[in-house]
């Protein structure tokens, strides 16, 4: 059955690195992995250069969801993996992906929320090494509080990944 994974976690928690590892592992098995991220919106497809523009964030998320919907609407083979690689701290950020996958599935898709939990000192160190989109310590701590306290629907299948 196809696997749909919606990732959730702080910036620098290891989500994108995990996605790249999954792509590599599945590629060795000749299995298709589809990944969708708002960050794709800020990456030049020809040069691969990433330029984050805060004013474009809403459009980036809309485009990410549109591409996810289009891919799922086209159907999935049983062995395919679909990943949504966004921060997704709030339930309302996750819900459109989860609901779309549920609505478009014939009941055979395995839909799960993967929550990345990485200690704040590691996140702060990784954030400090970033060339773009660095966040303040205060902002990261605020985001961590949201991650740990946001109520999510109990019927969403979840898995915690420690990093």
Secondary structure, 3 states (H helix, E strand, C coil): CCEEEEEECCCCCCHHHHHHHHHHHHHHCCCCEEEECHHHHHECCCCCCECCCHHHHHHHHHHHHHHHHHHHHCCCCCCCEEEEECCCCCHHHHHHHHHHHHHHCCCCCEEEEEEEECCHHHHHHHHHHCCCCCCCHHHHHHHHHHHHHCCCCCCCCEEEEEC
